[in-house]
Amino acid sequence: MADTPAAGLPAPRRPVTGRARHRGRRVVPWTRRLARLEVLPLHLLVVAVCVPDTSTSGQVALAHVTAADVAACLVIAVAGLRLLRHDGPAVLRSRALLPPLAVLLAVSLSALLATDQQLAAAGWVRRVEVDVLLPVAAFVLCRTVRAIAGVLATLVAVAAFEGVYGVVQYATGTGAGYGEEAIRAIGTFGAGNQLAMGDLVADAGLVCLAGALALPVRRHRVLAAVAAAGFVLPLLLSLSRGALLSGVVAAALVLGRAGWRALVGTALAGAAVAAVVLVAVPSQGAVVVERVDSLVSTAGSPDQSVSDRYGLWDAALRMWSQDPLTGIGVKNFSEHRDSELGIGTSSGADAATGSTYERVQLLSPHEQYLLVLSEQGVLGLLAYVSLVVVAVVGPLRRERGRRGTPTVVALALFGVGAQFAVACFWGDLSGPTAPLQGVVLGLALRAAATPRPRPDGAGDPGEPGDDDRLRVLHVCQPVDAGVARFVARTAELQRQAGLDVVVACPASGWLPERLDALGVPRTPWDAVRSPVRGVLPEAVRLHRAVRATDPDVVHLHSAKAGLVGRLVVHGSRPTVFQPHAWPFEAARGPVASAIRCWEALALHLTDCLLLVSRAELDRARAVRLPLDTTARRLVRNGLDLREHGVDDPAAARTALGLPDAPHVVCVGRLAQQKGQDRLLRAWPLVRAAVPDARLVLVGDGPDEEALRRQADGLPGVELAGPTSTPRTWYAAADVVVVPSRYEGFAFVPLEAMAARRSLVVHDHPALREALPAGAGAVVDADDPERLAAALVHRLRSAAVRDQEGAVGRAHVVTDRDDRTLPAQVLDVYTAAGAAR
């Protein structure tokens, strides 16, 4: 039977992207306009990469600032302002930003231990700019697919200009020198940066290739395919073996992702285009053929440039052997180069433009991974490789498996990342295009932080349908008592309100049986109550459950789910934590201090804190938890009044087989928290005043045997065991007692009041908050005489019981109807960022 929205509640759906319409005209909110302006520095940086820079690396320099570096400073500044003005802490909690953080730590350690501190300081600034600050800035500024696509479109436009200019240079002999002619296409990058144009047009060709495979309109795909083919000519004329090889490998990976037919067909078409290009320029085609042929011959008969590169690689490995862990220091390769180079290796090469020649120093091994290994050691290499791997694989999280802008962006970033990863085997991250690579890394990290689209999705984004329903994953370890009842009821109401709900919980117990009866989907998550035991395997199982369900928001219930869930989710998607009473209240001494420290740290991993009572909030403030780091909402527990009504006491006692005598009932888990031991200490005083009074403890738990020993010899005490129908026990009671040491917002007082029963509760802030004035007594349960006096007073006076029961029943009917729960919890999810 299909779920229907609850009365008065519209079915919540994912936010529909697009512009609002007002009187037939599109209205763009000013916040969205501002967000678009914030992306402009990224476009400016892409353009600034092409500003001519005629300098060469003739000597070691502490700093060489280009126009792209100036634009990079602007990008970083704008991103910093956005973090200060908007949701900076929430953005920076993403797991996708862990690789840049690892790179920052590795580079800093290498700089501190470097042999030349001055060079290391300059190298630290450069590496932090390109590998840390720019990726994070691009991650912060590009928050949508449209923004990422816009930056990639600017990249294609800039590369098209450079490609046309490079072809003109080749045709007119005004490029960089190659052999006896100045025919090498270098665009505007200058003779000292001969590899930059090849990498740029290769990246643009991969973006166009992604468009040819995944754009939704056929003519657009054709235009993208033509553009991709057009970038082949400037790539060949750049005479850059590294760019050509990495571009071919990346294109093969993108095509392979699209399918083997696309791979084979494009390979044949590419061979045909290359043949046409070589025939069209017969006078110079032999140069291109020679350069391509040198790729094959590098192993058998390498030329001098290849031999020099092999020598530099050997030198880098010898430098690494000096300090395998942290390396010789960032930017210190040039200081150790001459002492480690072999006799047959040149330390420089000639760069020529027209008739001008200048000696270019070889300041790196021209192999990015070996450069990082030699200068930063194993720690730096592991951090850098993690960044590259995320940049290559992360964008595939956006791939939807059908044509559209998200798939184009995913394939484009995957291709550009693969090209960069392969190019690092034959070159280093230097020159004017280095800031551009930092931006591309940031775009890939943003794609990696995007949840994977569900495979069952259908229709275009923004169209209403089942796939647009907000998907909620409730994670719960307790399978009985109050927490389990709250989860089951919340899931039931949310499904009725139109949400897509899944519950992760252990496979046995009351909760999974109840969920199955309600038709609520669940996924098994085996977990134990202990805060230490089983954390690692539970984290692995929960990670699988999160990936399988792919929720829009994760709702964690109670201490164990809060611990494991926040470790697993770690900011990758909106996270709500509902403690149901703080776990540090159950501990003492150093253990309680350790739990408080964890909760203080874990609040930074929590998008919204859901509290069930004002007492929980006051307790968190008392122990100085950093509540300002996260959003928080107060949603008190309620009851389904259809299941909690007033029954006849005589009929209930008959059904339970109880004698006709005054009864005190305590319902709850038999554990130290619930305080049944306090009640047993006061019971002899109650029996002395009311000789025929009976006490029934309903429930089970870890302290059952200890309580049985304590109750042994006490008259009128019965341990009834667990029950699935507490309503009958409330009806059979004259007085319900709640001696708990601590609670979040207990269900037992609400259920007892719904049954029109008088209450005696312990003087705890959460219990005082749950009990309205006139519905019962609040006493210190650690004082047996006061607890006994409150019970005796009510057992002796039916008028007092009736009056308090009536007040409690009216309070529950008026203020504790749980049909308001879905709207309140949906507001919590909105505060967490799941339904902006």
N, C-alpha and C positions, 0 to 999 in steps of 0.2 A: 504494500500500500504506500503510495507516494506521500512524502512528508509535506505538510502544509504549514505556512507561517502562523506563528502564534498570534492571537488576537491583539490588534493594535501595533504589531511589530512588522515593519516591512522586511522582506527577505534580504539580508545583507549580501552584497556581492562585492567582488573585487573592484577597486576603483577603475572606472572606464577612462582610458586615456583619450585625449583629444580636447578640442576647444569647445567651450560653452557657446551657445548661440543666443543672441538677444535681438529680437525683431529681425531675424533673417541675416544678421551680421555676426561675424565671429568676434568674440570678446576674449582677449587673452589676459589673464590676471597679471597684475604688476609684478608679483613674485616670480612668475614664469618668465616674464620679460627680463627681469634682473638676472635670473639664472642663465638666460641666453647671453647676456652681456658678459657674464663672468667667464664664459667659454671663449670669448674673443681672444684673450692672450694666447691660448693654445694655437689658434689659427695664425696669429701673428708670429709665433715661434716657428711654425712650419714654413712660413714665407721667409722669415729672417735667416733660415738655414742657407738660402740661396744668395744672400748678400755676398758679393765677391770678396774673397780673402786671399790675397796673392802671396802671403807669407809662407815660408817653408820651414821645416823643422831642422834648420841648419845647426842649431845649438840647443843645449839643454836650457830651458827657461822655467822660472818658477810659476809664471802665469802668462797665458795668452788668451785675451778676452776677445770673443767674436760677437757679431750682432746677435747670433743665436743665444749666446750666454746672457746678453742683456735682456732679451725677450724671456729667457728662462727665469731670470730674477723677477720679472713682472708676473709670470705665471705663479711662482712660488708665493709671492706677496699676496696676490689675489686669493689664492687657496687658503693662505693663513688667515686672511680677513674673513673668509667664509666660515672657517672653523670657529673663529671667535664669535661670529654673529649667529650662527645656526647650530646644528646638532653635531658639533665637533667631536665630543667624547664618544657618541654613538657611532659615528663614521669610523673613527680610529680603532674601534674594538674589533673590526673585521679580521677574520683569520687570514684573509688574502694579503694583509699587510705584514704578516710575520716574515716573509722572505726579505723585504727591504729592511726590516728591523735587524734580522740576522746579518745582512750585509753591513749595516751601520756598525754593529758591534765588532765584526771581523775587521773592517777597515780601521776602526779606531784602535783596536788592539795592535794591529800591524804598524800603524803610525807611531804609537807609543814606544814600540820596541825596535824602530827602524835605526839603521846605522847612520843615516843622514837625516836629522830631524827637520831641517829646512825644506828639503825636497819632499819629505813625507808629509809635512803640513800642507804644501801646495797640492800634492796628490790626494790627500784626504779631502780637501775642498772639492776637487774635481770629481772624485768618485762619489762623494755624498750628494753632489748636485745631480749627477747623471743617474745613479743607481738607487738613490733614496728619495731626495726631495722632489725631483721631477715626477717619478712614478706616483708618489703619494699625492702630489698636487693634481696630476691628471686624474687620479682616482677620485679625488674630492670634487673636482669641477665637472667631470663628465658623469652625471648621475642617470642618464637615460640613453636608450639606444639611438635616439635621434641625435644626441650630442656627439656620441662616438662616431656615428656615420658622417656627421658634418666634418669632423676633424679628418677622417679618412678621405672625404671628398676633396678637401683642401690639399691633402697630400697628393692625390692624383693630379689635380690641376697644376701644382708646382712641378711635379715630375714631368708632366706633359711639356711644360715650358722648357725645362732642362733638357728633355729628350730632343725636342725640335732644335734647340740651340746646339746640342751636341752633334746632331746630324749635319747641321750647317758647318760646324767646325771641321768635321771629317771631310765634307765635300770641298771646302775652300782651303784646307790645309792650315787652319789657324788654331788648332787644338794643341795638345801637349805632344812633345816629341816621342816618336816611336821609330827606332832605326834612324834613318836619314830624313824622315819626313815628320812634320807636325800634324799628324792625322788622328791622334787619339782624342776621342770625344770626352771632354771633361766638364762641359757646361760652364757655369760661372764659378766653379770651385777652385780654380787655379791649379798650377802644376804641382804644388805641394800636396794636393789632396786628390790624386788621380783616381782613387777608388770610390769617392763619394757619389758621383753621378750614377755609376753602375748599381750601387746598392739602392739608391733612391728610385730609379726606374724599375728595378726588380720588385721593390715593395709595391709600387703603383700597379705594375702588371698583375701582381697577385690579388690586389684589391679588385681590379677589373675582372679577373678570372672568377673570383667569388661572386661578383654580380652576374656574370654570364651563367653561372650555375644556379643561382637562387633568387634572382629578381622575379617578382610575380608576373610582370608584363613581358610578353614575348619580345616586342620590339626593343624594350630596354635590355633584355638579355643579349639580343643581337648587337646592339650598340656597345655593350660592355665587352662582348667577345672581340669585336673589331678593335676596340681600344686596347685590350690585352695583347692582341696580335701586333698592334702598332708599337708597343713598348719593346718588342723583341729587337727591332732594328737598332735603337740607341743602346740597348744592352749589349748587343754584339759589337757595336762600334766603340764602346767604352774600352774594349780589349782587356776587360777585367775578368781574369779566370775565376777568381773567388766569387764575384757577384754572379757570374754565369752559372757556375756549378751550384751554388746555394739556391739560386732562383729556380733552376731545373728541379732540384730535389724537393723544394717547397711546393712547386707547382704539382709535382707528382703526388705529394702527400695530400694536397687539397683535392685533386682529381680522384685519388683513391678513396678519399672520404665520401665523395659524391657517387662513386661506383666505377667498376672496371670498364664499362662501356665509355664513360666520359674520359677515362684515362687513356685508353687505346685510341679513341677518336681524336682527342686533342694532340696526342703524340704524332699521329699521322699528319694532322693539319699543321702542326708546328714545323715538322720536317719540310712540308711543302712550302710554307712561308719562308723558311730559312733558305731553301733552294732559290726561290724567286728573288730574295734579297741579294744573294750572292751573284746571281745572273745579272741583276739590275746594275750592279757596280763591278763589272768585270775588271776594271783597272786596279781596284784596290781589294777585290774579293779575296785574293790570295793571302793578304795580310790577316784577314779575319780567320781564314781556314788555318793558317799557320798558328795563330793564337789559340784557337780551339784545339788543334792537334797537340799543342804543348801540354794540355791537360792530361792526355793519355801518356805522354812520354816523360812526365815528371819523375816517375819511379825508376825507369830504366836509364834515361840520359837527360838529367835535369840541366836546365840552363843556369847561368850564374845567379840569377835572382832566386831560383828555387834552392840552389846550393847554399846561398847565404841564409835563406830561411831555415833550412835544416840545421845549419850551424848555430843560428840563434836559438832554435828549439833545444839543442843539446846544451847550450849555455844556460838556458832557463832551468833545465833540469838539474844542472850542477849547482846553480844558485839555490834551488829549493832544498837540495841535500844539506846545505849549510844549516838551515833551520826549518825542518819539515813541518812544524806545527803552525808557526806564525809568519814564516817567510822573512825575506831580507828587509822588508819595509816598502810600503806603497810608494811608487815612483822612483825607487832606488835601483831599478834595472840598469839604467844608464851608467850609474856609478860602478857597477860590477861587470859591465859588459866586456870591456877590453881585456880584463884579466881572465875571463872565462871563454872568450872566442878562440876558435882554432885559427891556424895560420892561413888556411885557404878561404877564410870567410871575410868578406868586405864589411867595413863598419859604416858604409854609406853608399848612396847611389846618386846619380845625376838626374836632376829634374830640369826639363827644358820646355820653354814656350817660345816658339820662333827661334831666334838666334841666341837667346839668353839661357845660360846654364847656371845652376846653383847646386851645391853639394847638400844632400839631405841625409842627416844622421839617422841611423837605425836605432831608435830609442826604445824599442820593444821587440819581443820575439815574433811579432806579427802572428800571434796565435793567442786569442784572448784568454783561453783557459790556462795555458802555460804561463801567461803573464800574471794572472791572478795567483796561480800556484807558486810561482817563484817569489812574488812580492808579498803575498798574504798567507801562504802556507795552506795546509789541508783545511784549516778552519775557514779561511776565506774562500777556497774553492767550493766547499760544501755549501756555504751560504749563497755564493753566486750561482751555482748550478740549481739550487732550489728556486731562485728567482727566475732563471731561464725556463725551467720545467713548468712552473706555474704560468709563465707567459705563453708557453706553447700549448699546454693542455687546457688551461683554465678557460679560454674563450669557447671551447666546445660545450660548456655548460649552457650557453645561450642558444645552441643549435636546436631548432624545433622539429627537424625532420621534414619540414615542408617549406615551400618558397615564401620569402618575406624578408623584411629588413633585419629582424633578429638573426636569421640564418645567414644572411649576407655578411653581417658584422662578425658573426662567429667564425665563418670560414675565412674572411679577410684577415682577422687578427690571428687565427691559427696559421695561415700561410705566412704572414709577415713574421710571426714569432718563429716559425720553423726556418725561414730564410735567415733570420738573425742567429739562431742557434747553430746552423751549419756554417754561416759566414765566420763565426767566431773560431772555427777550426783553421781558417786561412787568413784571418786578419784580426785586428784589435779594435776596441771601441774608442776611437779617437777622431779628431778632425771636427769639422763643423756639423756633421750629421749626428754626433754623439748626443746632444740634447734632444734631437728628434727621436732617437732610439729610446731615451728615457721616457718620453711622452708615450710612445707605443707600448712600453712595458706597463705604464700606468693604466692605459686603456685595457690591456690584457688582464691586469689585476682586477679592474672593475668588472670585467666579464666573468672572471673567476669567482667573484663574490656574489654573483647573481644565482639564485636557486635554479636548479635544472627544471625545465618545463616538463609537465607530466605527459607521459606518452599517450594517455587517453584523451588529451585535449582535442577539440574539434572546433572549427570555425575560426574566424579572424579575431584578434584581440579587440576587446571592446564590445563584441556581440554578446548579449545575454545568453546564458546557457548553464548547464550543470558545471562546466569547467570553471565558471566565473564565481562559484560559491567559495566563500572563505573556508579554507581547510584548516582545521584545528587538530593538533595532536596533544591529547592529555597524557601525561606521564605520571604514574602513580604506583608506589610500592605497596602501601597497605591495601589489603583486599577485604577488610571488614571494618566495622565501627564507623565513626563519623566521617573520616576522610573518604572512605570508599563510597559511603552514601552520598556525599556531596558530589563526587565525580560522576556517579551514575545518574543522579538527578540533573546535574548540569548538562551532561551529554544528551540526555533525553530532551530537555528543553531547547537546547541549541539545535538539535536536528529538527524539532518542530518549527523552529524559527527560520530554518532554511540554511543552516551552516552545514558544512561537510566535516563530520566529526569522526576521529579515530582515537581509540584509547590504547595506550601501551601499559600493560600491567602483567603480573604473574598469571600463569594459566590456571591456577587452582584457587578456590575460595569463593566467597559470596559475590565479589565484584564481577568476575568474568561470567558467572551464571546469570547475574542480573543484566549485564550488558547483552548477553545472548537473548535473553527474554525480551529485551527492549528492541532488539534488532540493530544495536549500535556496533559498527565494525570495531574490531580490536586486533591488536598485534601482540604476540607474547613478548614479555620482557621479564625474564627471571631475575629477581633481585631480593636481597635480604635487608632486614632493618638495620643491621650493624653499619655504622658510618665508615668503617675501615675495611671490613671483610668483603671481598668480592668486587671491589670498585673497578679494577681493570677489566675483567670479563663483562661486567655489567655495562661499562662504557662502550665496549666493542659491540655488544648486542643492541644497545640503544642507538649507536651510530648507524647500524644496519637498519633499524626501524625508522629512523629519521630519513635516511636515503630512500627507503622503500615507500614511505607515505608522502614525502616531499611536502610538508605542511607550510602554510603561510604564517602560522604562529605556533610556538611550542609553549604549552601551559604545564608547568611543573608543580606538582603537589607534594608537600611535606618535605622532610629533611633529605632523605636519600635521593629522591628524584631531583631535588634542588642541587645536590652535590654533583651527581653524575651528569645530569642534564646540562648544567651550565659549563661543565668541563667539555662536553661533547659539542654542544651547539656553539658556544664561545663567540657569540655575536654574529654568526653567519646568517641568522634569520631572527625575526622578532621573538623575544623570549619573555614570558611572564612567570614569575615565581610566587607561589602562594604557600607560605610556611605552615599554616594551620597550627600555630604556636611555635615560637622560636626554639630551635633545637638546643641552644646553649642553656635553656632553662632546665633541661633534664640532666645536666652535667654539673660537676663541681670542680674547683681547683684549676690546675693547668689544662685539663681537658676542656672545660668551659671557656677558658681564655683562648685556646687554640680554635675552638669553634667560632668564637666571636671574631677572631682575626680572619678566618675564612669567609665569614659572612660579609665582613667589611670589604674584602677583595672581590667577592663574588657579586656584590652589588654593581660593580663596574661591568659585569657580564650580563646584567639584568636590564631589559628595556622597560619593564614596568613591574612594580611590586604590588601584589594584591593582598591586602590585609583584611581580616574578617572582623576586627574589632578595634576600637580606639585604644584598648589596652595594649594590643600588639604594637601599635605605633609608639605609644608612650614608652614601652619597654625598649624598643629599638633606640629611641632617643636617649634613654637612661644609660645605655651602654655605649653611646656615641657612635652608632653606625653612620656612615656617610650617606644619609638618605637623599641629599641633594644631587647625588650622582645619577639618579634614575627617577623616572616618573613613578607615582604611587597613587593607588586608589583604595578606597574603603568600601567593601561590599560585604555586609553582614549576612550570615546564613539565614535561610528561610525554610519553610516546610511546605510540602504538598498537602494541603488541608483536606484533600479527598481521601488520603490514607491515614490521617491523624484526626480522629474525632473522639467523641465522648461515648463510652460504653458503660453497661451496667456492671457495677462491682461484683454483685453476687454471682452473675453469670460468668464473669471472668474467673473468679475463684473456683467455681465449680469446674470450669473447663481445665484449670491448672491443677485441680485436686488439692486445693488449699483449704484449711479449716476456717471457720467463721471466727476470726480474731483480728485485732489490729495488726496491720502489716506495714513495715518499712521496707521499701525496695530501693536497691542501688543497682543501676544498670551501667555497665561499662567494662572495658577491658581490665582483666585482673593484672594490674601492673602498678609499679611504684607511683607513677604519675597520677593514677586515679584515686589513690588515698584510701582504699578499703581498710587498710590496717588501722587508720585513725578511727574509722567507724567501729571496728571491732573493739578497740580500747574503750570506747565510750558505751558500748552496748550493755555491760553489766549494770551501769547506773540506770539505763533505760528500763531494764528488766526489773530492777528493784522498785521503780515507781509504777510500772505497768506490767504486772507479772505475766499476763498472757500475750504480750507483744511478741511478734515474730519478725525476723530480719532475713531477707532474701537477697543474695548477691547473684546477679544475672550477668553471665559472661564467662569468658575464659582468657587465659593469657599466661605469661611466663611466671607470674607469682602465685599461680593457683595452689601449688603444693604448700608453699609457705603460708598462705592464708588458711588453708585447711588445717594446718597444724595450729595456727593461732586461734581458729574457731573451735578447735577440739575442746570440749568441756563447757563451752558457752551455751547456755540454754536458748532455744528458739532460733538458732542460726542455721540457714540452709544455703549451700552453694548450688544453684540450679543449673549451672552450665550455660553454654551459649544458646541463643534463640534467634529465629528469623522473624518472630512476631513480638517485638517489645511492646506493642500497643496493648496486648492482653495483660502484660505485667503491670503497665501503668494503670490500667483500669482496676486491677486487683489491689493496688496499693492505697493505703490511707495517706501516706507521706512518701515522697520521693526525695532521696538525699543525694547530693553531689559533693563528695569531700575531696575533689581533685586538688592536687598541689598546684597545677598550672593548666591552663587551657588557652586555645585561641578564641573560639566562640562555640562552645559545646552545643551539640544537638540535644542532649538529654534534657536540659531545662526546657528547651522549646517543646520537645515532644511531651514532657510531663504537663506543661501548661496547656498544650493542645488537648490533652486528656482530662483537663479540669482538675488537676491534682495540686495539692499544696507542696511547697518546696522548702528544703533546707540546704543551703549551699555554703561552700567554704568562702572565706573573705579574700577572694582573689579578684583583681581588677576586671578580668574578662568575665567572670561569673557575676560580679556586681552589675556589669553592663548588660548582661543577658537577662537579668531578673528585674522587672519593673517594680516600683514601690507598691507594696501591698499584696504581692504575689507569693510571699514567703519570707524566710529569715535568712540573713547573712551572718554567719558566725565564724569564729576562728576554730577550724576543725582540729587544730593541734591542742586545743583545750577540751579534754573529754567532758568536763562538767558543763561547759556552755553548749557543746554540741548535744549532749544528752538532754539538757533543759529545753532546748528548742524542739527536739523531737517529742519529748513528753508533753509539752504544752499543746502540741497539735494532735497528738494521739488522744488526749483527754477531751478536746473540744471539737466537736463536729462542726459547730458554727464557724470557728476560725478556719477550719479546712475548707468549708464551702465558700466562704468569702474570698479567701486567697485563690482558690481554684477558679472562681468566676473572674477575678481580676486578670489572672494569667491567661485564661481562654480569650478574653476580650483583646488583650494585648497581641496575642499571636494572630488572631483573625484580622486585626486592624493593621499591624505593622510587620508581620513576618510571613506574608504570603510570597512564596518563591516564584510566582509567575512574573515578577518584575526582574528576576535574575538575568535572563538573556540580554536585556537592554543594558543593564549595568556592566555585565562582563564584556559585552561588545564594546563599550566605552573603554574598558581596560585594554582590549586589543588595539583599539584606535590609538590610545596613548602609547602603546608599545611600538607603533609604526606599522601594524599589519593592515590597516584600512585607512590610510591617510585620505 
